[in-house]
Amino acid sequence: MKEKPIGLTILNVISVILLGISLYMSLVFAPVEVNMGNVQRIFYTHVSVGWLGMIGFLLALVAGILYLVTGKKRWDIIGVAGVEVGLVFCFLNIISGSVWAKATWNTWWIWEPRLITATIMELIYIAYIMLRQSIDEPDRRARFGAIYAIVGFVSVPLTFLSIRIWNTIHPVVIASGDAGADTGMNMTDNMQKAFFFALFTFTVIGVTLLWHRIRLGFLSDKIEQLKMKMVE
Amino acid sequence: MHKNNKTSFFKSVWAIVWKDLAAELRSRELMTAMLMFAVLVILIFNFALDLNPNIQKEVTPGILWVTFVFAGTLGLNRSMAVEKDRGCLDGLLLAPVDRNAIYFGKMIGNLLFMLIIEAIVIPLYSILYNMNLFNPGLLLTILLGSIGYAAVGTLLSSMAVHTRTRDVLLPILLFPVVLPVLITAVQASGAYLAGQDFEYISNSIYILITYDVIFLAIAYMVFDFVVEE
């Protein structure tokens, strides 16, 4: 049995330190936003976890395609890791957004395009997990999982673009030209620093979690194989 | 030679469509069930929403699409289960035809069943609620929405049929994927019924067309892997 890689332990420590610094930057260092007040500070985390969720699903898409092309088991394990990590971060994204909405829109939830598409995305990947659970043969499970990850990914760019396609009251952060001129946030220098630092921090945390999950996947695969050997 | 391949592809697609139609014409199992179900859904909506002429106009597109989607799920489940249960799928796979011909054959069959149901439900709804639904724009929206629904529905139902919980799983797999199509179709239908100009609706129509193309393209690329043994 392989020992826990040293790189992973180092990443664990770095993740915790970065998270501490990032929290300081978004809660203390960044200035108070003029219109929304302190509640705007949740935005640094909210956008970062949302970004990471989409990265997780993107990874599942790439792994799905590579699995179908190569048929190598490792891509299946990586794909599942991408979906699971993506699901957790998207859920955090929805929850943090809901908290922000209560303060800004005075309601936990409204039915507007961004929230709807984000929820659809979350539901698709929950369905992905359910699909896998109801297939017993490992090969077919991996194949169908890969296909569903490809089909389901259609929802990810839609979620990202939803606030740009439809008129919505959800703020646009990465605005191009006049698209977000009225709703876009005008971040000051220190806000931008806090934002990009949070983005970086959560990316590192995401990579760490993915590594853990992929390692777990390989280990449980090994256990399956050992069990099979015992039966024989 | 290349041209020959093409004609044989279309021939095999047509053969599969014809097989489904002929089987249905003889048994009439599926259409009767789908139609009964569609009428029941409308009936349930009628009482659940307490439809009076004031609100009924606003909710019509929603009711129509929910009816089509639910009836369509019945059809999708059935069309693949029939192949699987009687071992027909293995026969189809053994036949020396392009696997994608099987997909397109089943997909066109499913689409036709949905369109037939819609062609019955729309006049029926028009009569029951004294409302003219024969609006070319609305019919176009229904056609585009049904194509997207059948495209991804056929792919996912051929996956769901191989799982342990198959009938239960199909809507769970299908609905979230197809929801954007459904939302757009409801919006476009509502706009057409309200008599809006095309410039306000064009966006929705383009999104529907985009979805149809994307779903057909993905299904075309991955269907081989679904049926691989």
Interface residues (C-beta under 8 A of the other chain):
Chain A: L68 I116 T117 I120 L123 I124 A127 M130 L131 S134 I135 D136 R140 R143 F144 A146 I147 Y148 I150 V151 G152 V154 S155 L158 I165
Chain B: V152 L155 L156 M159 H162 T163 R164 T165 L169 I172 L173 F175 P176 V177 L179 P180 I183 N203 I207 Y211 I214 F215 I218 V222 F225 V226 E228
